[in-house]
Amino acid sequence: MKKKTRIIILGMCIALFLVLSPWIVLYSMGYKIDFEKMEIIATGGIYIRTSPQASEVIIDTRTPEKPKMFSDSVFVLDLIPKEHSVLIKKEGYFDYQKTIEVKEKEVTKLENIVLFKKNLGIDILLRNVEHFFVSPDKNYILAELSNTKSLNFEYFRTNSLNNKKTYSLALKNTTVSDLIWSGNSDKALIKIQNSSGISYYLLDFSKEIQTTTPASFLNSSCLEISFNPQNSEQIFYMKNGSLYLAENNKAEILIKNLVSYKIENNSILWLSAKGTLSRSDFSGKTTETLISEENSFPISQNCDIKIAGEKIFLMANTALYEYDSETMEFKDFGVAIDNCDLLRSPDNKNMIYYNNSGIYLYTFIDKAGKRLSDSENNVKIFSSNYPETITDCYWLNSDYIIFQSGNKIIASEIDYRGNINQVQLPLNFEPSTDSKNPQIFFNTEDNKIYVLNGGTLYSSEKLFQ
């Protein structure tokens, strides 16, 4: 090769190097050309982790990514900042699909994804069941059996039908309208209704001989009944504007002129008829005043204190209020919601509140010390279709909930970025002519769903490990 030719080739290589090297450096630093906008931009990435491990992850139309051996995650880099479609697949499981935004120099995380089986196994636990109730420790079930001539119950462990206990009341055409457990799960107070009216009976599961004792001190005028968490022999209840404490069928007044109370840890939180909020010990002695002046909203018998973790709320007619410890007052929650239930997540970061028609997410996490805006809070997770209603809702873990809408049982993520993934769980029950919607309970101890459908009590296999 002639010297002139070599010089020309060397010059071309140098020129090519000078042209390409900036692009190589920029690419190594996470920059790409956005051909839609014809500009150089910093890229981002998506980190995905699933349980169980996914078979493949498809970002937009890229070649499917697969988790590495002994890993349940995928990390995709060099994504142009915009919305990207994520599709996660695993054989035998429902697909997970989300359209999510990727930002410059940031990694978008989808790290708590649960994949649900398309075929979920279920077992029959008990037949001829009217209602069932799971103990607070999640270890026992009390099932009311179908019988018009007497009121019968079966009591057994959630994981075994061995050593069942039977309880019976010689009451005809009687239905259970409520059940209240003691905090240690050893006792339950059942509220029953028949042609004679409303009455209460106490079941003591700690005794070898099964006994069912009438709670004669309770009647239809008694409200907000609860056990003393420190002593299951004692029962609190409201009657005619006073709080009573009963033991051995004898009752005494603890606090007068109140409209609502809740047992909070080892104290009583109560709202007076004037609107003051106080905390007392179990003897009724006030230990702390949380609100000393009357509230701006009208106090009525419809007021109901609700506690979610360390947060205190108040339902007053159709409005929800949140207690502000700094200003020592109830502030309007900004949501008109009727007869709602509040459920705080296991990690105490979020709360679900729901009524018959909708499920909403509220987060307690502030951004840089500032309260989140309305657009970032009070997000509607689900809306039921008339005439279906939402009757049960539980946290599966800190990122997923399970609820019942009509005759459907639905698992839903709470991640509202992009679309919200929801799956109707495929529970195949025996054919039944019973028109009642299923009754469900999710047990966080064994990760199983317990479902009463058509008079038969079922338990599912574990939803996740």
C-alpha positions as CSV (number, residue, x, y, z in Angstrom):
1,M,0.0,0.0,0.0
2,K,1.3,3.4,-1.0
3,K,2.2,5.9,1.6
4,K,-0.4,8.4,0.2
5,T,-3.1,5.7,0.5
6,R,-2.1,5.0,4.1
7,I,-2.3,8.7,5.0
8,I,-5.7,9.0,3.4
9,I,-7.0,6.0,5.5
10,L,-5.5,7.4,8.6
11,G,-7.1,10.7,8.0
12,M,-10.5,9.1,7.5
13,C,-10.1,7.1,10.7
14,I,-9.2,10.2,12.6
15,A,-12.1,12.1,11.1
16,L,-14.5,9.2,11.9
17,F,-13.1,9.0,15.5
18,L,-13.7,12.8,15.9
19,V,-17.2,12.5,14.6
20,L,-18.2,9.4,16.6
21,S,-16.4,9.8,19.9
22,P,-18.7,12.5,21.2
23,W,-21.7,10.3,20.4
24,I,-20.0,7.3,22.1
25,V,-19.3,9.4,25.2
26,L,-22.8,10.8,25.3
27,Y,-24.3,7.3,24.9
28,S,-22.1,6.0,27.7
29,M,-23.4,8.8,29.9
30,G,-27.0,7.9,29.1
31,Y,-27.9,10.2,26.3
32,K,-29.7,9.3,23.0
33,I,-31.2,11.0,20.0
34,D,-34.9,11.4,20.1
35,F,-35.7,11.1,16.4
36,E,-39.3,12.3,17.0
37,K,-38.1,15.6,18.5
38,M,-34.7,15.5,16.7
39,E,-32.8,16.4,19.9
40,I,-30.3,14.8,22.2
41,I,-31.8,13.9,25.5
42,A,-30.9,12.1,28.7
43,T,-32.4,8.6,29.0
44,G,-34.0,6.8,31.9
45,G,-34.7,3.2,32.9
46,I,-37.3,0.9,34.3
47,Y,-36.7,-1.6,37.2
48,I,-39.2,-4.4,37.5
49,R,-39.5,-7.0,40.2
50,T,-42.4,-9.6,40.4
51,S,-43.6,-12.3,42.6
52,P,-43.4,-15.0,41.5
53,Q,-40.6,-14.6,38.9
54,A,-41.9,-13.5,35.5
55,S,-41.2,-15.5,32.3
56,E,-40.6,-12.4,30.2
57,V,-40.9,-8.7,30.3
58,I,-41.7,-6.7,27.2
59,I,-41.0,-2.9,27.0
60,D,-42.9,-1.4,24.1
61,T,-41.9,-3.6,21.1
62,R,-38.5,-4.5,22.3
63,T,-37.1,-8.0,22.5
64,P,-38.5,-9.7,25.6
65,E,-36.3,-9.4,28.7
66,K,-36.0,-12.4,31.1
67,P,-35.0,-12.3,34.7
68,K,-31.6,-13.8,35.3
69,M,-31.2,-17.1,37.1
70,F,-32.0,-16.8,40.9
71,S,-33.4,-13.3,40.3
72,D,-37.0,-12.0,40.2
73,S,-36.1,-8.6,38.6
74,V,-35.4,-7.0,35.3
75,F,-33.6,-3.7,34.7
76,V,-34.0,-2.0,31.3
77,L,-31.8,1.1,30.6
78,D,-31.5,3.7,27.8
79,L,-35.2,4.5,27.5
80,I,-36.3,7.7,26.0
81,P,-38.2,9.9,28.5
82,K,-41.9,9.4,27.6
83,E,-44.6,6.9,28.3
84,H,-43.7,3.3,27.8
85,S,-45.8,0.1,27.7
86,V,-44.8,-2.7,30.1
87,L,-46.1,-6.2,29.6
88,I,-45.2,-9.0,32.0
89,K,-46.0,-12.6,31.2
90,K,-45.8,-15.9,33.0
91,E,-47.5,-19.1,31.9
92,G,-50.5,-20.0,34.0
93,Y,-50.8,-16.4,35.4
94,F,-52.7,-13.3,34.4
95,D,-50.7,-10.8,32.3
96,Y,-49.7,-7.5,34.0
97,Q,-49.8,-4.5,31.7
98,K,-49.1,-0.9,32.6
99,T,-48.3,2.3,30.6
100,I,-45.9,4.3,32.8
101,E,-43.8,7.4,32.3
102,V,-40.0,7.4,32.3
103,K,-38.2,10.6,33.1
104,E,-34.7,11.8,32.3
105,K,-31.9,10.4,34.4
106,E,-34.4,8.6,36.6
107,V,-35.2,4.9,37.2
108,T,-38.9,4.2,37.3
109,K,-39.6,1.3,39.7
110,L,-42.2,-1.3,39.5
111,E,-40.8,-3.5,42.3
112,N,-43.8,-4.9,44.1
113,I,-45.8,-6.6,41.4
114,V,-47.9,-9.7,42.3
115,L,-48.9,-12.1,39.5
116,F,-52.1,-14.0,40.1
117,K,-52.9,-17.5,38.9
118,K,-55.5,-18.1,36.2
119,N,-56.7,-21.2,38.0
120,L,-56.9,-20.8,41.7
121,G,-57.4,-24.0,43.7
122,I,-60.1,-24.1,46.4
123,D,-61.1,-26.6,49.2
124,I,-64.4,-27.1,50.9
125,L,-64.2,-26.5,54.6
126,L,-67.8,-26.8,55.8
127,R,-71.3,-27.0,54.4
128,N,-74.7,-25.6,55.5
129,V,-73.1,-22.4,56.7
130,E,-75.1,-19.1,57.2
131,H,-72.2,-16.8,58.2
132,F,-68.6,-17.2,59.3
133,F,-66.4,-15.0,61.5
134,V,-62.6,-15.1,61.8
135,S,-60.9,-14.4,65.1
136,P,-58.6,-11.4,65.5
137,D,-55.5,-13.6,65.7
138,K,-56.6,-15.1,62.3
139,N,-56.2,-18.7,63.7
140,Y,-59.9,-19.7,64.3
141,I,-63.2,-19.6,62.5
142,L,-66.7,-19.5,64.1
143,A,-69.3,-20.7,61.6
144,E,-73.0,-20.3,62.1
145,L,-74.8,-23.3,60.7
146,S,-78.2,-23.4,58.9
147,N,-80.9,-24.6,61.2
148,T,-84.4,-23.0,61.9
149,K,-85.0,-25.1,65.0
150,S,-81.9,-23.9,66.9
151,L,-78.8,-21.7,66.6
152,N,-75.7,-23.8,66.1
153,F,-72.0,-22.9,65.7
154,E,-68.9,-24.8,64.8
155,Y,-65.5,-23.5,66.1
156,F,-62.3,-24.7,64.5
157,R,-58.8,-23.7,63.5
158,T,-58.4,-22.2,60.0
159,N,-55.9,-24.9,59.0
160,S,-57.7,-27.9,60.4
161,L,-61.2,-29.2,61.0
162,N,-60.0,-31.5,63.7
163,N,-61.0,-30.9,67.4
164,K,-64.0,-28.8,66.4
165,K,-66.1,-27.4,69.2
166,T,-69.9,-27.1,68.9
167,Y,-72.1,-24.5,70.5
168,S,-75.9,-24.5,70.4
169,L,-78.7,-22.3,71.6
170,A,-82.3,-23.6,71.7
171,L,-83.7,-20.6,69.8
172,K,-86.0,-21.1,66.8
173,N,-85.9,-18.9,63.6
174,T,-83.0,-16.8,64.9
175,T,-80.3,-15.0,63.0
176,V,-77.0,-13.5,64.0
177,S,-76.8,-9.8,63.2
178,D,-73.4,-9.1,64.6
179,L,-70.4,-10.7,66.4
180,I,-67.8,-9.0,68.5
181,W,-64.5,-10.8,69.3
182,S,-62.3,-10.2,72.4
183,G,-58.8,-8.9,71.6
184,N,-57.2,-12.2,72.7
185,S,-59.7,-14.2,70.5
186,D,-60.8,-16.3,73.5
187,K,-64.3,-14.9,73.7
188,A,-67.0,-13.7,71.3
189,L,-70.2,-11.8,71.9
190,I,-73.0,-12.6,69.5
191,K,-76.0,-10.3,68.8
192,I,-79.0,-12.3,67.7
193,Q,-82.5,-11.3,66.6
194,N,-85.8,-13.2,66.5
195,S,-89.4,-12.6,67.1
196,S,-88.6,-11.9,70.8
197,G,-86.3,-9.0,69.9
198,I,-82.6,-8.5,70.2
199,S,-80.4,-10.3,72.8
200,Y,-76.7,-11.1,73.4
201,Y,-74.9,-14.3,74.3
202,L,-71.3,-14.8,75.3
203,L,-69.2,-17.7,74.0
204,D,-66.0,-18.6,75.9
205,F,-63.7,-20.7,73.7
206,S,-61.0,-21.0,76.5
207,K,-63.2,-23.4,78.5
208,E,-63.1,-27.1,77.9
209,I,-66.8,-27.4,78.5
210,Q,-68.6,-25.3,75.8
211,T,-70.9,-22.7,77.4
212,T,-73.1,-20.1,76.0
213,T,-74.0,-17.4,78.6
214,P,-76.7,-14.8,78.2
215,A,-75.4,-11.2,78.5
216,S,-78.4,-9.9,80.2
217,F,-77.0,-6.4,80.7
218,L,-77.1,-5.7,77.0
219,N,-80.2,-4.9,74.9
220,S,-81.3,-3.1,71.8
221,S,-80.3,0.3,73.3
222,C,-76.7,-0.6,73.7
223,L,-74.3,0.7,71.1
224,E,-70.6,0.4,70.2
225,I,-70.0,-2.7,72.2
226,S,-66.3,-3.8,72.7
227,F,-64.2,-5.9,75.0
228,N,-61.5,-4.5,77.3
229,P,-58.3,-5.5,75.5
230,Q,-56.6,-5.9,78.8
231,N,-59.3,-8.0,80.4
232,S,-61.8,-10.0,78.3
233,E,-64.1,-10.4,81.4
234,Q,-65.0,-6.7,80.9
235,I,-67.2,-5.2,78.2
236,F,-67.6,-1.5,77.3
237,Y,-70.8,-0.2,75.7
238,M,-72.7,3.0,75.2
239,K,-76.3,3.5,76.3
240,N,-78.4,6.7,76.5
241,G,-75.3,8.9,76.0
242,S,-73.2,7.3,78.7
243,L,-70.3,4.8,78.5
244,Y,-70.6,1.7,80.7
245,L,-68.2,-1.0,81.8
246,A,-69.7,-4.3,82.6
247,E,-68.3,-7.4,84.4
248,N,-70.1,-10.5,85.7
249,N,-73.4,-9.1,84.4
250,K,-73.0,-5.9,86.5
251,A,-72.5,-2.5,84.8
252,E,-71.3,0.9,86.0
253,I,-71.1,4.3,84.3
254,L,-67.6,5.5,83.4
255,I,-68.2,8.6,81.3
256,K,-71.4,10.7,80.7
257,N,-72.6,12.9,77.9
258,L,-70.6,11.4,75.0
259,V,-71.7,10.5,71.4
260,S,-68.9,8.2,70.4
261,Y,-65.8,6.3,71.7
262,K,-63.1,3.9,70.5
263,I,-60.7,1.8,72.4
264,E,-57.2,3.0,71.4
265,N,-54.3,0.9,72.6
266,N,-54.7,1.0,76.4
267,S,-57.0,4.0,76.6
268,I,-60.5,5.3,75.7
269,L,-60.8,8.0,73.0
270,W,-64.2,9.7,73.3
271,L,-66.1,12.6,71.8
272,S,-68.4,14.6,74.1
273,A,-71.9,15.9,73.2
274,K,-70.3,19.4,73.2
275,G,-67.6,18.4,70.6
276,T,-64.6,18.0,72.9
277,L,-62.3,15.1,72.3
278,S,-60.6,13.4,75.2
279,R,-58.5,10.4,76.1
280,S,-59.1,8.5,79.3
281,D,-57.8,5.4,81.1
282,F,-60.0,2.4,81.5
283,S,-61.4,3.7,84.8
284,G,-62.9,6.8,82.9
285,K,-60.3,9.2,84.3
286,T,-59.3,11.8,81.7
287,T,-55.6,11.7,81.0
288,E,-55.4,14.0,77.9
289,T,-57.6,16.6,76.2
290,L,-57.2,16.6,72.5
291,I,-59.9,19.2,71.6
292,S,-60.9,21.5,74.4
293,E,-63.4,23.7,72.5
294,E,-66.6,23.0,70.6
295,N,-66.1,21.9,67.0
296,S,-67.5,24.0,64.1
297,F,-69.6,21.2,62.8
298,P,-72.8,20.1,64.5
299,I,-72.4,17.2,66.9
300,S,-75.1,14.5,66.6
301,Q,-75.7,10.8,67.5
302,N,-74.5,10.0,64.0
303,C,-70.9,10.9,64.8
304,D,-68.5,8.0,64.8
305,I,-64.8,8.0,65.8
306,K,-62.6,6.0,63.4
307,I,-59.0,5.1,63.9
308,A,-56.6,4.1,61.2
309,G,-53.1,3.3,62.6
310,E,-52.1,6.5,64.5
311,K,-54.6,8.7,62.7
312,I,-57.9,9.8,64.2
313,F,-60.9,10.4,62.0
314,L,-64.5,11.3,62.6
315,M,-67.6,10.5,60.5
316,A,-70.2,13.2,61.1
317,N,-73.4,12.6,59.0
318,T,-72.0,12.3,55.4
319,A,-68.7,14.2,56.0
320,L,-65.3,12.8,57.1
321,Y,-62.9,14.8,59.3
322,E,-59.3,14.2,60.3
323,Y,-57.8,15.2,63.6
324,D,-54.9,17.7,63.4
325,S,-52.7,17.3,66.4
326,E,-50.9,20.7,65.7
327,T,-54.1,22.8,65.7
328,M,-56.0,20.4,68.0
329,E,-59.1,20.4,65.9
330,F,-60.9,18.2,63.3
331,K,-60.4,19.4,59.8
332,D,-62.6,18.6,56.9
333,F,-61.2,15.6,55.0
334,G,-62.7,17.1,51.8
335,V,-64.6,14.0,50.8
336,A,-68.4,13.4,51.1
337,I,-68.6,9.8,51.8
338,D,-71.4,7.8,53.5
339,N,-70.8,5.0,56.0
340,C,-67.2,4.4,55.0
341,D,-64.6,2.0,56.4
342,L,-61.0,3.0,56.9
343,L,-58.2,0.5,56.4
344,R,-54.6,1.4,57.0
345,S,-51.9,-0.5,55.0
346,P,-49.5,-2.9,56.9
347,D,-46.6,-0.5,56.3
348,N,-48.7,2.4,57.6
349,K,-48.0,4.5,54.5
350,N,-51.4,4.4,52.9
351,M,-55.1,4.1,53.8
352,I,-58.0,2.7,51.8
353,Y,-61.4,4.1,52.6
354,Y,-64.5,2.7,50.9
355,N,-68.3,2.6,50.9
356,N,-70.9,0.8,48.8
357,S,-69.9,2.4,45.5
358,G,-66.2,3.2,45.5
359,I,-62.7,2.5,46.9
360,Y,-60.3,5.4,47.4
361,L,-56.6,5.6,48.3
362,Y,-55.2,8.2,50.7
363,T,-51.5,8.4,51.4
364,F,-49.8,9.6,54.6
365,I,-46.5,10.3,52.8
366,D,-45.6,13.9,52.3
367,K,-43.3,15.3,49.6
368,A,-40.5,17.4,51.1
369,G,-42.5,18.0,54.2
370,K,-45.6,19.2,52.3
371,R,-49.0,17.6,52.3
372,L,-49.9,16.0,48.9
373,S,-52.3,17.8,46.6
374,D,-55.8,16.5,46.0
375,S,-54.7,15.2,42.6
376,E,-52.1,13.0,44.3
377,N,-54.5,11.9,47.1
378,N,-58.0,10.6,47.4
379,V,-57.4,8.6,44.2
380,K,-60.4,6.4,43.2
381,I,-59.1,2.9,42.9
382,F,-62.4,1.3,41.9
383,S,-66.0,2.2,41.2
384,S,-68.7,-0.4,41.4
385,N,-71.4,-0.7,38.8
386,Y,-75.0,-0.3,39.9
387,P,-76.6,-2.4,41.3
388,E,-73.4,-4.1,42.6
389,T,-72.0,-2.9,45.9
390,I,-68.7,-3.2,47.6
391,T,-69.2,-5.3,50.8
392,D,-65.7,-6.4,51.9
393,C,-62.2,-5.0,51.4
394,Y,-58.9,-6.1,52.8
395,W,-55.2,-5.4,52.4
396,L,-53.3,-8.3,50.7
397,N,-50.0,-6.6,51.5
398,S,-48.9,-3.0,51.5
399,D,-49.3,-2.7,47.7
400,Y,-52.4,-4.8,46.9
401,I,-56.0,-5.0,48.1
402,I,-58.7,-7.6,47.7
403,F,-62.4,-6.7,47.7
404,Q,-65.8,-7.9,46.7
405,S,-68.1,-6.1,44.3
406,G,-71.4,-7.9,43.8
407,N,-70.5,-11.6,43.2
408,K,-67.0,-10.7,41.9
409,I,-63.8,-11.0,44.0
410,I,-61.2,-8.7,42.7
411,A,-57.5,-8.2,43.5
412,S,-56.1,-4.8,42.7
413,E,-52.8,-2.9,43.0
414,I,-52.8,0.5,44.5
415,D,-50.2,1.9,42.2
416,Y,-52.2,4.5,40.3
417,R,-49.4,5.6,38.0
418,G,-50.8,5.0,34.5
419,N,-53.5,2.4,34.7
420,I,-54.4,0.3,37.7
421,N,-54.1,-3.4,37.3
422,Q,-57.0,-5.4,38.6
423,V,-57.8,-9.1,38.3
424,Q,-61.1,-10.9,39.0
425,L,-60.0,-14.0,40.9
426,P,-61.1,-17.3,39.2
427,L,-62.8,-19.1,42.1
428,N,-64.9,-22.0,40.7
429,F,-67.6,-22.7,43.2
430,E,-70.1,-25.6,43.2
431,P,-73.4,-24.7,41.4
432,S,-75.9,-23.1,43.8
433,T,-79.4,-21.5,43.7
434,D,-78.5,-19.2,46.6
435,S,-79.0,-15.6,45.4
436,K,-76.7,-14.1,48.1
437,N,-73.4,-12.6,47.1
438,P,-70.3,-14.4,48.5
439,Q,-68.9,-13.4,51.9
440,I,-65.1,-13.2,51.9
441,F,-62.2,-12.8,54.3
442,F,-58.5,-12.6,53.4
443,N,-56.3,-14.1,56.1
444,T,-52.9,-12.4,56.3
445,E,-51.5,-15.3,58.4
446,D,-51.8,-17.9,55.6
447,N,-52.4,-15.7,52.5
448,K,-55.6,-17.5,51.7
449,I,-59.1,-16.3,50.9
450,Y,-62.0,-17.7,52.9
451,V,-65.3,-17.5,51.0
452,L,-68.9,-18.4,51.9
453,N,-70.9,-19.1,48.8
454,G,-74.2,-20.9,48.4
455,G,-74.0,-22.1,52.0
456,T,-70.6,-23.7,51.6
457,L,-67.4,-22.4,53.2
458,Y,-64.3,-22.6,51.0
459,S,-60.6,-21.8,51.4
460,S,-58.4,-21.0,48.5
461,E,-54.8,-21.9,48.0
462,K,-52.2,-19.2,48.9
463,L,-52.5,-16.2,46.7
464,F,-48.8,-15.6,46.9
465,Q,-45.8,-16.7,48.9
